[in-house]
Structure formats: structure tokens, C-alpha cells
């Protein structure tokens, strides 16, 4: 796919960072003004200097978080407590990591006591649901918000509803860790002089 700088400005939102030799990653909102400045600057200084080798990214996270929940689904009281307590540790660990996010999520923290009976299990499950749902849309945390994996099971009030909620939390949390979206991301790997039009190379 070959594009001139003029066509690029009209059709593609892209960017170049302070150090274009290193991949830089920005959201579409962040680069909406940058692209105008980049195109104008390069057009004025060197009309045939091209931005090349862009790659698309459609991921919620910078990289996939491998720390998925591996405990079995809740089928009785003991498996329910074990699952919720392990989820609490994994979810808080995911929230606080800047490795997977644009910035660590320090707003959403699960603080309920560990589950040791149905009452504490319900309190913990409901809080895990609340903070996971909030985290998925937290401003400035993800490359693209993850609305697809929000938890939809109703808040729990007893053992049966708590198990239903805990099992969906596990499933949606695991899916969220590597969630791919339709959000569009581009980064510039290098700037080169070229005789031809700008070339975009897309990687799936």
C-alpha cells in the first residue's frame, strides 16, 4: 500500500516520537495533532523524505500478561474461597504492573479480606467485579479500553450466586490479559529518504 504524504495526512493517523529509531506507541487521541505537525514539517523540509515501516497494533496491553488464573472453577465452598483469594492476588498484581499497561493502575485496588466463609466470599467477589470492570475502562491505563470483557453477572448474595460470579471473573480476567480489539495502533520504526511514496507495511 503506497501513500503520498498528502494522502497519509488525509487517510492515516500516525506519529513519530522524539527518537524515531526506537518504536514509540501512542493512542489515536494522542497523535491526532502530532500527525499534522509531522507531515507539515517533513513536507516543508524534505518533500521526498518518507516515514516508513509502520506496524498496526490492536491490543489492549503492551504485551500479554501471562499470569492467568489456573485454579479450577468454583464448585463448592473450598474451591470458591481458593479461587477468589487467588484472583485477588493475580488481579492486584496485574493492576499495578506498568509492563503490560501504558501506566500502572494505582486507582483500582482490591482490599477486601480473603474469603473464609460465604459472607466474606461475597464481599470479595463483588469487589473484584467492581474493580476489574473499572480497571478495563480506566483512563490512561490501556492502549484501548476493554469493554468486551466486562463482568456482567449480578452481584452475589449467597454461595450459589457467588460461585457464578467468581467463575465469570476468572473467565473475563483471563480473556482481558491478552484482549485484542479493533483499536488501531501504529508505530514508526525508522525514517528514510525515499524516491517513492510512503510505504505502510502492516503486520497482523
Phi and psi restraints in degrees (value plus and minus 20) as a CYANA .aco file:
   2 UNK   PHI    -127.1   -87.1
   2 UNK   PSI     114.3   154.3
   3 UNK   PHI    -154.9  -114.9
   3 UNK   PSI     118.9   158.9
   4 UNK   PHI     -98.4   -58.4
   4 UNK   PSI     147.2   187.2
   5 UNK   PHI     -80.6   -40.6
   5 UNK   PSI     -57.2   -17.2
   6 UNK   PHI     -85.1   -45.1
   6 UNK   PSI     -64.1   -24.1
   7 UNK   PHI     -85.3   -45.3
   7 UNK   PSI     -58.4   -18.4
   8 UNK   PHI     -78.3   -38.3
   8 UNK   PSI     -65.3   -25.3
   9 UNK   PHI     -81.4   -41.4
   9 UNK   PSI     -53.6   -13.6
  10 UNK   PHI    -101.9   -61.9
  10 UNK   PSI     -54.1   -14.1
  11 UNK   PHI    -127.4   -87.4
  11 UNK   PSI     -46.5    -6.5
  12 UNK   PHI    -148.9  -108.9
  12 UNK   PSI     113.4   153.4
  13 UNK   PHI    -116.4   -76.4
  13 UNK   PSI      95.9   135.9
  14 UNK   PHI    -159.4  -119.4
  14 UNK   PSI    -189.5  -149.5
  15 UNK   PHI    -180.5  -140.5
  15 UNK   PSI     145.3   185.3
  16 UNK   PHI    -160.8  -120.8
  16 UNK   PSI     113.5   153.5
  17 UNK   PHI    -108.0   -68.0
  17 UNK   PSI    -191.4  -151.4
  18 UNK   PHI     -83.6   -43.6
  18 UNK   PSI     -50.8   -10.8
  19 UNK   PHI    -145.9  -105.9
  19 UNK   PSI      64.5   104.5
  20 UNK   PHI     -87.1   -47.1
  20 UNK   PSI     -29.2    10.8
  21 UNK   PHI     -95.5   -55.5
  21 UNK   PSI     -36.2     3.8
  22 UNK   PHI    -128.5   -88.5
  22 UNK   PSI     117.0   157.0
  23 UNK   PHI     -77.9   -37.9
  23 UNK   PSI     111.1   151.1
  24 UNK   PHI    -140.3  -100.3
  24 UNK   PSI     123.5   163.5
  25 UNK   PHI    -145.9  -105.9
  25 UNK   PSI     105.0   145.0
  26 UNK   PHI    -157.5  -117.5
  26 UNK   PSI     140.3   180.3
  27 UNK   PHI    -105.4   -65.4
  27 UNK   PSI     145.7   185.7
  28 UNK   PHI     -81.3   -41.3
  28 UNK   PSI     -57.4   -17.4
  29 UNK   PHI     -82.6   -42.6
  29 UNK   PSI     -61.3   -21.3
  30 UNK   PHI     -88.5   -48.5
  30 UNK   PSI     -48.0    -8.0
  31 UNK   PHI    -123.6   -83.6
  31 UNK   PSI     -16.4    23.6
  32 UNK   PHI     -80.0   -40.0
  32 UNK   PSI     -55.1   -15.1
  33 UNK   PHI    -109.6   -69.6
  33 UNK   PSI     -52.0   -12.0
  34 UNK   PHI     -80.5   -40.5
  34 UNK   PSI     -62.4   -22.4
  35 UNK   PHI     -79.9   -39.9
  35 UNK   PSI     -58.3   -18.3
  36 UNK   PHI     -82.4   -42.4
  36 UNK   PSI     -63.5   -23.5
  37 UNK   PHI     -88.1   -48.1
  37 UNK   PSI     -60.3   -20.3
  38 UNK   PHI     -83.3   -43.3
  38 UNK   PSI     -69.1   -29.1
  39 UNK   PHI     -82.8   -42.8
  39 UNK   PSI     -64.4   -24.4
  40 UNK   PHI     -84.1   -44.1
  40 UNK   PSI     -62.1   -22.1
  41 UNK   PHI     -84.8   -44.8
  41 UNK   PSI     -66.9   -26.9
  42 UNK   PHI     -93.1   -53.1
  42 UNK   PSI     -50.1   -10.1
  43 UNK   PHI     -87.6   -47.6
  43 UNK   PSI     -58.3   -18.3
  44 UNK   PHI     -94.0   -54.0
  44 UNK   PSI     -62.0   -22.0
  45 UNK   PHI    -101.7   -61.7
  45 UNK   PSI     -63.9   -23.9
  46 UNK   PHI    -170.4  -130.4
  46 UNK   PSI      69.0   109.0
  47 UNK   PHI     -77.1   -37.1
  47 UNK   PSI     -42.1    -2.1
  48 UNK   PHI    -125.7   -85.7
  48 UNK   PSI      -8.4    31.6
  49 UNK   PHI    -105.8   -65.8
  49 UNK   PSI     110.8   150.8
  50 UNK   PHI    -139.7   -99.7
  50 UNK   PSI     128.4   168.4
  51 UNK   PHI    -110.2   -70.2
  51 UNK   PSI     107.7   147.7
  52 UNK   PHI    -157.0  -117.0
  52 UNK   PSI     146.7   186.7
  53 UNK   PHI      37.9    77.9
  53 UNK   PSI      47.7    87.7
  54 UNK   PHI    -118.6   -78.6
  54 UNK   PSI     125.3   165.3
  55 UNK   PHI    -144.0  -104.0
  55 UNK   PSI     119.5   159.5
  56 UNK   PHI    -107.2   -67.2
  56 UNK   PSI     125.8   165.8
  57 UNK   PHI    -152.1  -112.1
  57 UNK   PSI     114.5   154.5
  58 UNK   PHI    -146.8  -106.8
  58 UNK   PSI      16.6    56.6
  59 UNK   PHI    -130.8   -90.8
  59 UNK   PSI     126.5   166.5
  60 UNK   PHI     -88.8   -48.8
  60 UNK   PSI     -58.0   -18.0
  61 UNK   PHI    -129.8   -89.8
  61 UNK   PSI     137.4   177.4
  62 UNK   PHI     -79.3   -39.3
  62 UNK   PSI     -68.0   -28.0
  63 UNK   PHI    -159.7  -119.7
  63 UNK   PSI     140.0   180.0
  64 UNK   PHI     -87.7   -47.7
  64 UNK   PSI     114.8   154.8
  65 UNK   PHI    -103.3   -63.3
  65 UNK   PSI      96.7   136.7
  66 UNK   PHI    -100.4   -60.4
  66 UNK   PSI     -23.9    16.1
  67 UNK   PHI    -104.6   -64.6
  67 UNK   PSI      46.1    86.1
  68 UNK   PHI     -99.3   -59.3
  68 UNK   PSI     141.4   181.4
  69 UNK   PHI     -99.6   -59.6
  69 UNK   PSI     100.6   140.6
  70 UNK   PHI    -129.8   -89.8
  70 UNK   PSI     -26.1    13.9
  71 UNK   PHI     -87.3   -47.3
  71 UNK   PSI     133.8   173.8
  72 UNK   PHI     -86.0   -46.0
  72 UNK   PSI     138.6   178.6
  73 UNK   PHI     -83.6   -43.6
  73 UNK   PSI     136.2   176.2
  74 UNK   PHI     -93.5   -53.5
  74 UNK   PSI     105.8   145.8
  75 UNK   PHI    -146.7  -106.7
  75 UNK   PSI     -34.1     5.9
  76 UNK   PHI    -172.8  -132.8
  76 UNK   PSI    -198.4  -158.4
  77 UNK   PHI     -81.7   -41.7
  77 UNK   PSI     -65.6   -25.6
  78 UNK   PHI     -86.2   -46.2
  78 UNK   PSI     -61.4   -21.4
  79 UNK   PHI     -90.6   -50.6
  79 UNK   PSI     -50.3   -10.3
  80 UNK   PHI     -84.9   -44.9
  80 UNK   PSI     -68.8   -28.8
  81 UNK   PHI     -83.6   -43.6
  81 UNK   PSI     -62.7   -22.7
  82 UNK   PHI     -81.9   -41.9
  82 UNK   PSI     -63.5   -23.5
  83 UNK   PHI     -85.4   -45.4
  83 UNK   PSI     -68.3   -28.3
  84 UNK   PHI     -83.3   -43.3
  84 UNK   PSI     -59.9   -19.9
  85 UNK   PHI     -88.8   -48.8
  85 UNK   PSI     -57.9   -17.9
  86 UNK   PHI     -90.3   -50.3
  86 UNK   PSI     -58.8   -18.8
  87 UNK   PHI     -80.5   -40.5
  87 UNK   PSI     -60.6   -20.6
  88 UNK   PHI     -75.7   -35.7
  88 UNK   PSI     -66.1   -26.1
  89 UNK   PHI     -85.3   -45.3
  89 UNK   PSI     -67.3   -27.3
  90 UNK   PHI     -86.5   -46.5
  90 UNK   PSI     -62.6   -22.6
  91 UNK   PHI     -86.1   -46.1
  91 UNK   PSI     -66.3   -26.3
  92 UNK   PHI     -81.7   -41.7
  92 UNK   PSI     -57.5   -17.5
  93 UNK   PHI     -84.4   -44.4
  93 UNK   PSI     -59.2   -19.2
  94 UNK   PHI     -86.3   -46.3
  94 UNK   PSI     -66.7   -26.7
  95 UNK   PHI     -72.9   -32.9
  95 UNK   PSI     -65.9   -25.9
  96 UNK   PHI    -103.4   -63.4
  96 UNK   PSI     -19.5    20.5
  97 UNK   PHI    -110.1   -70.1
  97 UNK   PSI     109.7   149.7
  98 UNK   PHI    -111.2   -71.2
  98 UNK   PSI     -24.3    15.7
  99 UNK   PHI     -87.8   -47.8
  99 UNK   PSI     -59.6   -19.6
 100 UNK   PHI    -117.2   -77.2
 100 UNK   PSI     -38.0     2.0
 101 UNK   PHI    -132.9   -92.9
 101 UNK   PSI     143.9   183.9
 102 UNK   PHI     -81.9   -41.9
 102 UNK   PSI     -57.3   -17.3
 103 UNK   PHI    -172.7  -132.7
 103 UNK   PSI     127.2   167.2
 104 UNK   PHI     -79.7   -39.7
 104 UNK   PSI     122.9   162.9
 105 UNK   PHI    -110.2   -70.2
 105 UNK   PSI      78.7   118.7
 106 UNK   PHI    -119.0   -79.0
 106 UNK   PSI     -16.5    23.5
 107 UNK   PHI    -106.1   -66.1
 107 UNK   PSI     -62.1   -22.1
 108 UNK   PHI    -118.8   -78.8
 108 UNK   PSI      93.0   133.0
 109 UNK   PHI    -157.4  -117.4
 109 UNK   PSI     107.4   147.4
 110 UNK   PHI    -102.9   -62.9
 110 UNK   PSI      99.3   139.3
 111 UNK   PHI    -139.0   -99.0
 111 UNK   PSI     -24.6    15.4
 112 UNK   PHI     -79.3   -39.3
 112 UNK   PSI     130.4   170.4
 113 UNK   PHI     -82.7   -42.7
 113 UNK   PSI     137.1   177.1
 114 UNK   PHI     -79.3   -39.3
 114 UNK   PSI     131.4   171.4
 115 UNK   PHI     -94.8   -54.8
 115 UNK   PSI     108.9   148.9
 116 UNK   PHI    -157.4  -117.4
 116 UNK   PSI     -26.6    13.4
 117 UNK   PHI    -174.8  -134.8
 117 UNK   PSI     157.2   197.2
 118 UNK   PHI     -82.3   -42.3
 118 UNK   PSI     -58.4   -18.4
 119 UNK   PHI     -82.5   -42.5
 119 UNK   PSI     -70.3   -30.3
 120 UNK   PHI     -89.7   -49.7
 120 UNK   PSI     -49.4    -9.4
 121 UNK   PHI     -85.9   -45.9
 121 UNK   PSI     -63.2   -23.2
 122 UNK   PHI     -83.6   -43.6
 122 UNK   PSI     -63.3   -23.3
 123 UNK   PHI     -79.5   -39.5
 123 UNK   PSI     -64.8   -24.8
 124 UNK   PHI     -88.1   -48.1
 124 UNK   PSI     -65.0   -25.0
 125 UNK   PHI     -81.0   -41.0
 125 UNK   PSI     -63.3   -23.3
 126 UNK   PHI     -85.0   -45.0
 126 UNK   PSI     -56.7   -16.7
 127 UNK   PHI     -91.9   -51.9
 127 UNK   PSI     -58.9   -18.9
 128 UNK   PHI     -81.0   -41.0
 128 UNK   PSI     -62.6   -22.6
 129 UNK   PHI     -79.4   -39.4
 129 UNK   PSI     -68.7   -28.7
 130 UNK   PHI     -79.6   -39.6
 130 UNK   PSI     -70.1   -30.1
 131 UNK   PHI     -94.4   -54.4
 131 UNK   PSI     -51.9   -11.9
 132 UNK   PHI     -85.3   -45.3
 132 UNK   PSI     -64.8   -24.8
 133 UNK   PHI     -82.4   -42.4
 133 UNK   PSI     -60.0   -20.0
 134 UNK   PHI     -88.1   -48.1
 134 UNK   PSI     -61.5   -21.5
 135 UNK   PHI     -78.7   -38.7
 135 UNK   PSI     -60.6   -20.6
 136 UNK   PHI     -83.3   -43.3
 136 UNK   PSI     -41.6    -1.6
 137 UNK   PHI    -137.0   -97.0
 137 UNK   PSI      -9.9    30.1
 138 UNK   PHI     -84.1   -44.1
 138 UNK   PSI     108.7   148.7
 139 UNK   PHI     -81.8   -41.8
 139 UNK   PSI     113.2   153.2
 140 UNK   PHI      59.2    99.2
 140 UNK   PSI     -15.6    24.4
 141 UNK   PHI    -116.2   -76.2
 141 UNK   PSI     -68.7   -28.7
 142 UNK   PHI    -122.7   -82.7
 142 UNK   PSI     139.2   179.2
 143 UNK   PHI     -83.3   -43.3
 143 UNK   PSI     -64.1   -24.1
 144 UNK   PHI    -158.8  -118.8
 144 UNK   PSI     116.8   156.8
 145 UNK   PHI     -78.1   -38.1
 145 UNK   PSI     126.8   166.8
 146 UNK   PHI    -127.2   -87.2
 146 UNK   PSI      68.7   108.7
 147 UNK   PHI    -108.2   -68.2
 147 UNK   PSI     -34.7     5.3
 148 UNK   PHI     -94.2   -54.2
 148 UNK   PSI     -46.5    -6.5
 149 UNK   PHI    -125.7   -85.7
 149 UNK   PSI      -1.2    38.8
 150 UNK   PHI     -85.4   -45.4
 150 UNK   PSI     126.7   166.7
 151 UNK   PHI    -103.8   -63.8
 151 UNK   PSI     106.9   146.9
 152 UNK   PHI    -133.1   -93.1
 152 UNK   PSI     -33.3     6.7
 153 UNK   PHI     -83.1   -43.1
 153 UNK   PSI     121.0   161.0
 154 UNK   PHI     -83.5   -43.5
 154 UNK   PSI     135.1   175.1
 155 UNK   PHI     -74.8   -34.8
 155 UNK   PSI     126.3   166.3
 156 UNK   PHI    -112.3   -72.3
 156 UNK   PSI     135.8   175.8
 157 UNK   PHI    -153.5  -113.5
 157 UNK   PSI     -29.2    10.8
 158 UNK   PHI    -174.0  -134.0
 158 UNK   PSI    -197.6  -157.6
 159 UNK   PHI     -81.2   -41.2
 159 UNK   PSI     -62.4   -22.4
 160 UNK   PHI     -85.4   -45.4
 160 UNK   PSI     -68.3   -28.3
 161 UNK   PHI     -90.5   -50.5
 161 UNK   PSI     -47.4    -7.4
 162 UNK   PHI     -88.1   -48.1
 162 UNK   PSI     -60.6   -20.6
 163 UNK   PHI     -85.1   -45.1
 163 UNK   PSI     -61.2   -21.2
 164 UNK   PHI     -79.7   -39.7
 164 UNK   PSI     -64.6   -24.6
 165 UNK   PHI     -87.8   -47.8
 165 UNK   PSI     -65.4   -25.4
 166 UNK   PHI     -79.5   -39.5
 166 UNK   PSI     -60.8   -20.8
 167 UNK   PHI     -88.3   -48.3
 167 UNK   PSI     -55.6   -15.6
 168 UNK   PHI     -92.2   -52.2
 168 UNK   PSI     -55.8   -15.8
 169 UNK   PHI     -77.7   -37.7
 169 UNK   PSI     -65.5   -25.5
 170 UNK   PHI     -78.5   -38.5
 170 UNK   PSI     -69.5   -29.5
 171 UNK   PHI     -83.7   -43.7
 171 UNK   PSI     -65.1   -25.1
 172 UNK   PHI     -93.0   -53.0
 172 UNK   PSI     -55.1   -15.1
 173 UNK   PHI     -83.3   -43.3
 173 UNK   PSI     -67.5   -27.5
 174 UNK   PHI     -81.9   -41.9
 174 UNK   PSI     -60.1   -20.1
 175 UNK   PHI     -86.9   -46.9
 175 UNK   PSI     -56.7   -16.7
 176 UNK   PHI     -83.4   -43.4
 176 UNK   PSI     -52.4   -12.4
 177 UNK   PHI     -82.0   -42.0
 177 UNK   PSI     -45.8    -5.8
 178 UNK   PHI    -149.4  -109.4
 178 UNK   PSI       2.3    42.3
 179 UNK   PHI     -77.1   -37.1
 179 UNK   PSI     106.4   146.4
 180 UNK   PHI    -125.5   -85.5
 180 UNK   PSI     122.3   162.3
 181 UNK   PHI    -147.2  -107.2
 181 UNK   PSI    -197.0  -157.0
 182 UNK   PHI    -109.5   -69.5
 182 UNK   PSI     -16.9    23.1
 183 UNK   PHI     -81.4   -41.4
 183 UNK   PSI     122.4   162.4
 184 UNK   PHI    -127.0   -87.0
 184 UNK   PSI     109.9   149.9
 185 UNK   PHI    -150.8  -110.8
 185 UNK   PSI     119.4   159.4
 186 UNK   PHI    -156.0  -116.0
 186 UNK   PSI     121.6   161.6
 187 UNK   PHI    -153.1  -113.1
 187 UNK   PSI     128.0   168.0
 188 UNK   PHI    -112.4   -72.4
 188 UNK   PSI     104.0   144.0
 189 UNK   PHI    -108.7   -68.7
 189 UNK   PSI     -52.4   -12.4
 190 UNK   PHI    -182.0  -142.0
 190 UNK   PSI     144.1   184.1
 191 UNK   PHI    -136.9   -96.9
 191 UNK   PSI     112.2   152.2
 192 UNK   PHI    -155.3  -115.3
 192 UNK   PSI     135.9   175.9
 193 UNK   PHI     -99.2   -59.2
 193 UNK   PSI     114.9   154.9
 194 UNK   PHI    -162.8  -122.8
 194 UNK   PSI     127.5   167.5
 195 UNK   PHI    -105.6   -65.6
 195 UNK   PSI     -39.1     0.9
 196 UNK   PHI    -125.3   -85.3
 196 UNK   PSI    -193.5  -153.5
 197 UNK   PHI     -93.3   -53.3
 197 UNK   PSI     145.9   185.9
 198 UNK   PHI     -81.0   -41.0
 198 UNK   PSI     116.6   156.6
 199 UNK   PHI    -132.0   -92.0
 199 UNK   PSI     107.0   147.0
 200 UNK   PHI    -123.1   -83.1
 200 UNK   PSI     104.2   144.2
 201 UNK   PHI    -131.0   -91.0
 201 UNK   PSI      93.6   133.6
 202 UNK   PHI    -112.4   -72.4
 202 UNK   PSI     118.4   158.4
 203 UNK   PHI    -136.6   -96.6
 203 UNK   PSI     113.0   153.0
